[in-house]
Amino acid sequence: MPTNKQRRDAARRHLERQQQRRQKQHAAHRRWTLLATIAGFVVLAVVVTVVVIAFNNDDKKPAAKSSGSGSGSTSPSVPVTHAPLPVRKPAKIASRAAKKTTGPCRYAESASTLKDNPDLFDVGLPPDPASTPKAKRTAVFATNLGDVTVEFDGASAPCNVQSLEYLIGKKFFDNTACPRSVNSGIFVVQCGDPTGSTGGGPTYTVKDENLSQADYSAGTLAMANSGANTNSSQFFFITKDSNQNAAAGTGLEKKYTVVGHVTKGLDIVQKVAQSGDDGSNQAGGGRPNTDLIFKTVRLEAANG
């Protein structure tokens, strides 16, 4: 049988082995804890790095471009969004001979224009009586921004005014938008084209009238054209004095027939011009950043 000394030695060795195992276990636990802590810091560092890189890259992206490139107040970093403009497409014109009237206005079509322009509306020809009406008439343009009232000057431009009144009677301008605004050099908002392209109108043209007396001050309504005696349905509101300044190379030459003046609502059209445009028109300006849409246009009784 083992002696007491032997039993004590065996117990001591057993205790020493237990202490050694515990020390090894504690050492291993400390190593794993340290590794886990290091791994956690590494993962955190990676996440932070990814977030910083993504944030920096986002900051380097170009700001969204505004569709307005005019001199208006729209911020270039805020995109201008538009609903689609109301646009009407004309029915195809059947092959036929060009028409013309025989009165003093001599409204006329041309065979080549009928053939080559798919954006023309065949609304017939205005009446062309021997004596054109010279009474002043008022037209009310009911727009999405409020009413704009114009007094037509039949004495100065009887043929063009008669044509506009005819088109208003045909509801030609109802539910149409003004597709062009210019706010530099000249200051105008151009309207009167149901196609919204500045290339549409009725099939006929109207001669120029009283150009020598034309005054393009703010509030004037004048006919747009593509050359001499090519007036049609398109016209423009002048929002700021646009008389020619030859020295500065700005303003309008006396090539555009004046048909009337705004008597109410000029501020509405001016705000449209001042909001800027998208620069899409090759001749200058473009679609206004603030749309001007004619809901209806009506004539009021003659007052003279």
Secondary structure as the mmCIF struct_conf table of DSSP 4:
data_model
#
loop_
_struct_conf.conf_type_id
_struct_conf.id
_struct_conf.beg_label_comp_id
_struct_conf.beg_label_asym_id
_struct_conf.beg_label_seq_id
_struct_conf.end_label_comp_id
_struct_conf.end_label_asym_id
_struct_conf.end_label_seq_id
HELX_RH_AL_P HELX_RH_AL_P1 ASN A 4 LYS A 60
BEND BEND1 LYS A 61 LYS A 61
HELX_LH_PP_P HELX_LH_PP_P1 PRO A 62 SER A 66
BEND BEND2 SER A 67 SER A 67
BEND BEND3 GLY A 70 SER A 73
TURN_TY1_P TURN_TY1_P1 PRO A 76 SER A 77
BEND BEND4 VAL A 78 VAL A 78
HELX_LH_PP_P HELX_LH_PP_P2 ALA A 83 PRO A 86
HELX_LH_PP_P HELX_LH_PP_P3 PRO A 90 ALA A 94
BEND BEND5 SER A 95 SER A 95
STRN STRN1 LYS A 100 LYS A 100
BEND BEND6 GLY A 103 GLY A 103
TURN_TY1_P TURN_TY1_P2 PRO A 104 CYS A 105
STRN STRN2 ALA A 108 ALA A 108
HELX_RH_AL_P HELX_RH_AL_P2 ALA A 111 ASP A 116
TURN_TY1_P TURN_TY1_P3 PRO A 118 ASP A 119
STRN STRN3 LEU A 120 PHE A 121
BEND BEND7 ALA A 130 SER A 131
BEND BEND8 ALA A 135 ALA A 135
STRN STRN4 ARG A 137 THR A 143
TURN_TY1_P TURN_TY1_P4 ASN A 144 LEU A 145
STRN STRN5 GLY A 146 PHE A 152
TURN_TY1_P TURN_TY1_P5 GLY A 154 SER A 156
HELX_RH_AL_P HELX_RH_AL_P3 PRO A 158 GLY A 169
TURN_TY1_P TURN_TY1_P6 LYS A 170 ASN A 175
STRN STRN6 THR A 176 ALA A 177
STRN STRN7 ARG A 180 ASN A 183
BEND BEND9 SER A 184 ILE A 186
STRN STRN8 PHE A 187 CYS A 191
TURN_TY1_P TURN_TY1_P7 PRO A 194 THR A 195
BEND BEND10 GLY A 196 GLY A 199
STRN STRN9 GLY A 201 PRO A 202
BEND BEND11 THR A 203 THR A 203
STRN STRN10 THR A 205 VAL A 206
HELX_RH_3T_P HELX_RH_3T_P1 LEU A 211 GLN A 213
TURN_TY1_P TURN_TY1_P8 ALA A 218 GLY A 219
STRN STRN11 THR A 220 MET A 223
BEND BEND12 SER A 226 GLY A 227
TURN_TY1_P TURN_TY1_P9 ALA A 228 ASN A 229
STRN STRN12 ASN A 231 ASN A 231
BEND BEND13 SER A 233 SER A 233
STRN STRN13 PHE A 235 ILE A 238
BEND BEND14 LYS A 240 LYS A 240
STRN STRN14 ASN A 243 ASN A 243
STRN STRN15 ASN A 245 ASN A 245
TURN_TY1_P TURN_TY1_P10 ALA A 246 GLY A 249
STRN STRN16 THR A 250 THR A 250
BEND BEND15 GLY A 251 GLY A 251
STRN STRN17 LEU A 252 LEU A 252
BEND BEND16 LYS A 254 LYS A 254
BEND BEND17 TYR A 256 TYR A 256
STRN STRN18 VAL A 258 LYS A 264
HELX_RH_AL_P HELX_RH_AL_P4 LEU A 266 GLN A 274
TURN_TY1_P TURN_TY1_P11 SER A 275 SER A 275
STRN STRN19 ASP A 277 ASP A 277
TURN_TY1_P TURN_TY1_P12 GLN A 282 ALA A 283
BEND BEND18 GLY A 284 GLY A 284
STRN STRN20 GLY A 286 GLY A 286
BEND BEND19 ARG A 287 ARG A 287
STRN STRN21 PRO A 288 PRO A 288
BEND BEND20 ASN A 289 THR A 290
STRN STRN22 ILE A 293 GLU A 300
HELX_LH_PP_P HELX_LH_PP_P4 ALA A 301 ALA A 302
#
